[in-house]
């Protein structure tokens, strides 16, 4: 692959020794259902007509279950330090399911790459429900089983992926599994996931883990104008997507007014927060773009493939003058600097070292210069945050492979490696060569 002319001309700033370069994937998006994977809420959701835009399913996806050796070889060639993947709870619940992760972890370690499993990336076993408190306890049991089996080779763990998106898209707006449209009645799903996170931290520590984090999605919220109604709406959105998930994890408290909305008596919620606020070794941030938010406009809004109902107390506005990815998401690298310095200012000493656990973009094509430009801009923006004093220890690109992009099906391609979903052939894109060079020079 001709990587040299794909390299942007400006030299990349130096990152500290030991900085972790990696790529991310998730089980449901790449593995396929082979090998007795039990059904998850996503299998049920996908089976309902009209739920996934191209009518596809994740039954085969990238068939990573059978082709994981080839995929690990791609990781090895890429030269990354770490591989973030997720463990599928319904697979672990199936006979022999853990054997797959055993083999995968062995293969990743043999390639000289650190395995970084996420223990929940949205594929809840069918029959379980985050509206039920008991699901948190069930999660902790499953986490103990996984840690008992893989803990001799896995050092770095991620409890949950993006409880905010899973609550919002899956339980409030109904565009992801399990497809509920509860709006603010979805909040118990957030609380129970956060509780599951805290219980999982304890379970991992009990199994000897010393390097535990979470992958929360965050982005700056920009008010549509200086108008007080717009500012208020933007603050509310920030509370919902950022603070409601970062505050309890980092400070053991919900933002003012939020705790009262959570299930349980004040005493019970306070006791849960003790668990949720269990100190972390690092904090994972998934960053894609900022959101521009204004006062409600009394009408439905189409935003990033999602229809936002008119009754929400905010409206999402277009960020103008920016290139857009194929998904329609604006490209705003400096939003990452703003986000990280803002977190440092907001949380101070409560913020442990940060790892960017996801960042990436969807574009078509093998000669994906747009993706190179996106990643290049974001890596530089990350470095600026580090120069401004934010302690960042790693950066993971979403994603190694093109994959099943949830309700968008196979229409959105986020991979450094192209996957032909008919033949399942993998072909590295130009960005793969670019990232390989970056990792090499970064060291
Ligand atoms: C994140 C998800 C990940 C992928 C990217 C594009 O919100 O964690 O699975 O879908 O977006």
Boltz pocket constraint, residues with backbone or C-beta under 6 A from the ligand:
constraints:
  - pocket:
      binder: B
      contacts: [[A, 26], [A, 29], [A, 161], [A, 162], [A, 165], [A, 217], [A, 286], [A, 358], [A, 398], [A, 405], [A, 406], [A, 414]]
      max_distance: 6.0
